[in-house]
Amino acid sequence: GKGSFDDGDPETTNLYVGNLAPSVTEAQLSELFGKYGRIESVKIMWPRTEEERARRRNCGFVSFGSRDDADDAKHAMHDFEIDGL
């Protein structure tokens, strides 16, 4: 899936990661984003309803230890594709 970002809070260390294929795991996100700094947490928002499952796309959040690391990851990973999706 392709990631996107929100510049709403200039101090946040959380990155929104959207359009994730259902096969993408939190471990994969941690490995991919971990190249850019210390990760505090990774959370994929798994679908809870039939409508959400029908979209066949998930989203999640990656939380970094510092804003600079989050910025580096945001710029490097924007439009990055995982698993060719």
KOLDRENGU-191579 format. One record per atom (N, C-alpha, C): y, x, z; atom name; residue in one letter; residue number from 0. Coordinates in pm, whole numbers, padded with zeros to 5 digits, always signed. Atoms other than C-alpha are relative to their C-alpha. Layout:
BEGIN
R, Y, X, Z, CA, a, NUM .
...
end
This chain:
BEGIN
R, -00119, +00081, +00000, N, g, 0 .
R, +00000, +00000, +00000, CA, g, 0 .
R, +00124, +00084, +00000, C, g, 0 .
R, -00128, -00070, +00000, N, k, 1 .
R, +00359, +00099, -00042, CA, k, 1 .
R, +00075, -00032, +00128, C, k, 1 .
R, -00078, +00019, -00121, N, g, 2 .
R, +00576, +00148, +00262, CA, g, 2 .
R, +00144, -00036, -00032, C, g, 2 .
R, -00142, +00028, +00014, N, s, 3 .
R, +00931, +00033, +00316, CA, s, 3 .
R, +00064, +00028, +00135, C, s, 3 .
R, -00066, -00030, -00126, N, f, 4 .
R, +01191, +00085, +00583, CA, f, 4 .
R, +00124, -00085, +00019, C, f, 4 .
R, -00117, +00078, -00041, N, d, 5 .
R, +01473, -00085, +00769, CA, d, 5 .
R, +00096, +00094, +00069, C, d, 5 .
R, -00100, -00089, -00059, N, d, 6 .
R, +01790, +00108, +00848, CA, d, 6 .
R, +00082, -00070, +00108, C, d, 6 .
R, -00078, +00080, -00094, N, g, 7 .
R, +01903, -00154, +01102, CA, g, 7 .
R, +00035, +00070, +00129, C, g, 7 .
R, -00024, -00067, -00126, N, d, 8 .
R, +01872, +00062, +01416, CA, d, 8 .
R, -00005, +00150, -00023, C, d, 8 .
R, -00002, -00143, +00032, N, p, 9 .
R, +01984, +00423, +01364, CA, p, 9 .
R, -00068, +00086, +00105, C, p, 9 .
R, +00063, -00078, -00106, N, e, 10 .
R, +01821, +00533, +01691, CA, e, 10 .
R, -00151, -00021, +00011, C, e, 10 .
R, +00142, +00032, -00017, N, t, 11 .
R, +01475, +00383, +01647, CA, t, 11 .
R, -00089, +00114, -00048, C, t, 11 .
R, +00103, -00096, +00043, N, t, 12 .
R, +01169, +00604, +01622, CA, t, 12 .
R, -00117, -00074, -00063, C, t, 12 .
R, +00105, +00082, +00060, N, n, 13 .
R, +00961, +00316, +01481, CA, n, 13 .
R, +00023, -00017, -00149, C, n, 13 .
R, -00005, +00026, +00144, N, l, 14 .
R, +00883, +00288, +01113, CA, l, 14 .
R, -00086, -00121, -00032, C, l, 14 .
R, +00077, +00112, +00053, N, y, 15 .
R, +00775, -00035, +00949, CA, y, 15 .
R, -00073, +00049, -00123, C, y, 15 .
R, +00081, -00037, +00116, N, v, 16 .
R, +00493, +00019, +00700, CA, v, 16 .
R, -00055, -00130, -00057, C, v, 16 .
R, +00039, +00128, +00058, N, g, 17 .
R, +00438, -00270, +00463, CA, g, 17 .
R, -00095, +00013, -00116, C, g, 17 .
R, +00084, +00011, +00118, N, n, 18 .
R, +00207, -00383, +00187, CA, n, 18 .
R, -00126, +00085, +00010, C, n, 18 .
R, +00122, -00079, -00021, N, l, 19 .
R, -00101, -00217, +00336, CA, l, 19 .
R, -00123, -00078, -00047, C, l, 19 .
R, +00128, +00061, +00037, N, a, 20 .
R, -00439, -00286, +00181, CA, a, 20 .
R, -00080, -00027, +00127, C, a, 20 .
R, +00080, +00032, -00119, N, p, 21 .
R, -00681, -00449, +00428, CA, p, 21 .
R, -00093, +00115, +00041, C, p, 21 .
R, +00091, -00110, -00032, N, s, 22 .
R, -00897, -00135, +00409, CA, s, 22 .
R, +00068, +00115, +00075, C, s, 22 .
R, -00073, -00108, -00067, N, v, 23 .
R, -00624, +00091, +00555, CA, v, 23 .
R, -00013, -00017, +00152, C, v, 23 .
R, +00020, +00005, -00145, N, t, 24 .
R, -00689, +00180, +00920, CA, t, 24 .
R, +00115, +00068, +00074, C, t, 24 .
R, -00100, -00066, -00084, N, e, 25 .
R, -00467, +00287, +01208, CA, e, 25 .
R, -00024, +00151, +00002, C, e, 25 .
R, +00031, -00144, +00002, N, a, 26 .
R, -00648, +00623, +01206, CA, a, 26 .
R, +00054, +00066, -00127, C, a, 26 .
R, -00053, -00054, +00126, N, q, 27 .
R, -00553, +00676, +00839, CA, q, 27 .
R, +00152, +00014, +00008, C, q, 27 .
R, -00146, -00007, -00013, N, l, 28 .
R, -00189, +00595, +00911, CA, l, 28 .
R, +00041, +00113, +00093, C, l, 28 .
R, -00030, -00106, -00096, N, s, 29 .
R, -00189, +00829, +01210, CA, s, 29 .
R, -00015, +00137, -00065, C, s, 29 .
R, +00022, -00128, +00068, N, e, 30 .
R, -00330, +01111, +00998, CA, e, 30 .
R, +00110, +00027, -00103, C, e, 30 .
R, -00102, -00017, +00104, N, l, 31 .
R, -00087, +01053, +00709, CA, l, 31 .
R, +00138, +00029, +00058, C, l, 31 .
R, -00134, -00014, -00055, N, f, 32 .
R, +00226, +01017, +00920, CA, f, 32 .
R, +00010, +00113, +00101, C, f, 32 .
R, +00001, -00107, -00099, N, g, 33 .
R, +00121, +01279, +01176, CA, g, 33 .
R, +00047, +00134, -00055, C, g, 33 .
R, -00050, -00123, +00063, N, k, 34 .
R, +00220, +01550, +00927, CA, k, 34 .
R, +00148, +00021, +00028, C, k, 34 .
R, -00145, -00005, -00014, N, y, 35 .
R, +00583, +01471, +01008, CA, y, 35 .
R, +00046, +00011, +00144, C, y, 35 .
R, -00038, -00016, -00140, N, g, 36 .
R, +00573, +01497, +01387, CA, g, 36 .
R, -00095, -00072, +00093, C, g, 36 .
R, +00085, +00061, -00102, N, r, 37 .
R, +00425, +01372, +01711, CA, r, 37 .
R, +00010, -00152, -00007, C, r, 37 .
R, +00007, +00146, +00009, N, i, 38 .
R, +00310, +01012, +01689, CA, i, 38 .
R, -00027, -00055, +00140, C, i, 38 .
R, +00020, +00067, -00129, N, e, 39 .
R, +00342, +00792, +01996, CA, e, 39 .
R, -00103, -00113, -00013, C, e, 39 .
R, +00095, +00111, +00020, N, s, 40 .
R, +00154, +00492, +01855, CA, s, 40 .
R, -00001, -00044, -00146, C, s, 40 .
R, +00016, +00060, +00132, N, v, 41 .
R, +00027, +00326, +01539, CA, v, 41 .
R, -00060, -00138, +00022, C, v, 41 .
R, +00051, +00136, -00017, N, k, 42 .
R, -00026, -00048, +01515, CA, k, 42 .
R, +00003, -00073, -00134, C, k, 42 .
R, +00008, +00087, +00118, N, i, 43 .
R, -00147, -00252, +01218, CA, i, 43 .
R, -00004, -00143, +00050, C, i, 43 .
R, -00004, +00141, -00036, N, m, 44 .
R, -00066, -00619, +01244, CA, m, 44 .
R, -00108, -00071, -00083, C, m, 44 .
R, +00113, +00060, +00072, N, w, 45 .
R, -00403, -00768, +01150, CA, w, 45 .
R, +00025, -00149, -00020, C, w, 45 .
R, -00022, +00143, +00029, N, p, 46 .
R, -00399, -01115, +00987, CA, p, 46 .
R, -00071, -00088, +00102, C, p, 46 .
R, +00057, +00092, -00098, N, r, 47 .
R, -00459, -01402, +01228, CA, r, 47 .
R, -00031, -00137, -00059, C, r, 47 .
R, +00022, +00131, +00060, N, t, 48 .
R, -00455, -01699, +00994, CA, t, 48 .
R, -00059, +00016, -00139, C, t, 48 .
R, +00054, -00003, +00137, N, e, 49 .
R, -00622, -01789, +00666, CA, e, 49 .
R, +00109, +00034, -00100, C, e, 49 .
R, -00111, -00029, +00090, N, e, 50 .
R, -00282, -01778, +00498, CA, e, 50 .
R, +00031, +00150, -00003, C, e, 50 .
R, -00025, -00145, -00006, N, e, 51 .
R, -00222, -01421, +00618, CA, e, 51 .
R, -00113, +00078, -00066, C, e, 51 .
R, +00114, -00069, +00063, N, r, 52 .
R, -00574, -01315, +00512, CA, r, 52 .
R, +00004, -00017, -00153, C, r, 52 .
R, -00004, +00027, +00145, N, a, 53 .
R, -00520, -01473, +00168, CA, a, 53 .
R, +00099, +00092, -00071, C, a, 53 .
R, -00097, -00093, +00062, N, r, 54 .
R, -00224, -01239, +00105, CA, r, 54 .
R, -00062, +00133, -00035, C, r, 54 .
R, +00072, -00126, +00024, N, r, 55 .
R, -00466, -00944, +00117, CA, r, 55 .
R, +00090, +00121, +00019, C, r, 55 .
R, -00089, -00112, -00032, N, r, 56 .
R, -00188, -00723, +00254, CA, r, 56 .
R, +00034, -00009, +00148, C, r, 56 .
R, -00038, -00006, -00140, N, n, 57 .
R, -00112, -00610, +00607, CA, n, 57 .
R, +00128, +00083, +00013, C, n, 57 .
R, -00113, -00087, -00029, N, c, 58 .
R, +00184, -00439, +00769, CA, c, 58 .
R, -00025, +00063, +00136, C, c, 58 .
R, +00019, -00066, -00128, N, g, 59 .
R, +00221, -00212, +01065, CA, g, 59 .
R, +00123, +00080, +00040, C, g, 59 .
R, -00108, -00081, -00053, N, f, 60 .
R, +00438, +00020, +01268, CA, f, 60 .
R, -00054, +00134, +00044, C, f, 60 .
R, +00031, -00134, -00047, N, v, 61 .
R, +00429, +00393, +01331, CA, v, 61 .
R, +00117, +00043, +00087, C, v, 61 .
R, -00104, -00041, -00094, N, s, 62 .
R, +00620, +00514, +01636, CA, s, 62 .
R, -00009, +00151, +00022, C, s, 62 .
R, -00007, -00145, -00015, N, f, 63 .
R, +00729, +00878, +01649, CA, f, 63 .
R, +00063, +00039, +00133, C, f, 63 .
R, -00061, -00052, -00122, N, g, 64 .
R, +00833, +01094, +01944, CA, g, 64 .
R, +00147, +00028, -00015, C, g, 64 .
R, -00142, -00028, +00021, N, s, 65 .
R, +01170, +01171, +01784, CA, s, 65 .
R, +00052, -00069, -00125, C, s, 65 .
R, -00065, +00063, +00115, N, r, 66 .
R, +01416, +01012, +01544, CA, r, 66 .
R, -00005, +00090, -00123, C, r, 66 .
R, +00003, -00093, +00115, N, d, 67 .
R, +01427, +01324, +01325, CA, d, 67 .
R, -00135, -00004, -00070, C, d, 67 .
R, +00134, +00008, +00060, N, d, 68 .
R, +01050, +01309, +01273, CA, d, 68 .
R, -00018, -00132, -00074, C, d, 68 .
R, +00010, +00131, +00065, N, a, 69 .
R, +01072, +00938, +01194, CA, a, 69 .
R, +00077, +00001, -00132, C, a, 69 .
R, -00079, -00009, +00123, N, d, 70 .
R, +01347, +01008, +00938, CA, d, 70 .
R, -00073, +00080, -00106, C, d, 70 .
R, +00074, -00084, +00096, N, d, 71 .
R, +01144, +01286, +00776, CA, d, 71 .
R, -00114, -00080, -00063, C, d, 71 .
R, +00114, +00079, +00050, N, a, 72 .
R, +00842, +01057, +00746, CA, a, 72 .
R, +00048, -00113, -00088, C, a, 72 .
R, -00053, +00113, +00077, N, k, 73 .
R, +01050, +00765, +00621, CA, k, 73 .
R, +00034, +00043, -00142, C, k, 73 .
R, -00042, -00045, +00133, N, h, 74 .
R, +01196, +00966, +00335, CA, h, 74 .
R, -00117, +00054, -00082, C, h, 74 .
R, +00114, -00057, +00072, N, a, 75 .
R, +00871, +01143, +00246, CA, a, 75 .
R, -00100, -00107, -00042, C, a, 75 .
R, +00106, +00097, +00024, N, m, 76 .
R, +00648, +00836, +00262, CA, m, 76 .
R, +00048, -00127, -00071, C, m, 76 .
R, -00049, +00119, +00070, N, h, 77 .
R, +00875, +00575, +00101, CA, h, 77 .
R, -00060, -00003, -00140, C, h, 77 .
R, +00068, +00021, +00129, N, d, 78 .
R, +00687, +00440, -00203, CA, d, 78 .
R, -00131, +00077, -00013, C, d, 78 .
R, +00130, -00068, +00002, N, f, 79 .
R, +00381, +00647, -00110, CA, f, 79 .
R, -00111, -00104, -00009, C, f, 79 .
R, +00110, +00093, +00016, N, e, 80 .
R, +00056, +00480, -00212, CA, e, 80 .
R, -00125, +00055, +00068, C, e, 80 .
R, +00125, -00035, -00067, N, i, 81 .
R, -00259, +00485, +00001, CA, i, 81 .
R, -00113, -00071, -00075, C, i, 81 .
R, +00117, +00056, +00069, N, d, 82 .
R, -00593, +00431, -00169, CA, d, 82 .
R, +00036, -00058, -00137, C, d, 82 .
R, -00036, +00044, +00134, N, g, 83 .
R, -00415, +00381, -00502, CA, g, 83 .
R, +00048, -00142, -00007, C, g, 83 .
R, -00044, +00140, -00001, N, l, 84 .
R, -00286, +00039, -00394, CA, l, 84 .
R, +00147, -00009, +00025, C, l, 84 .
end
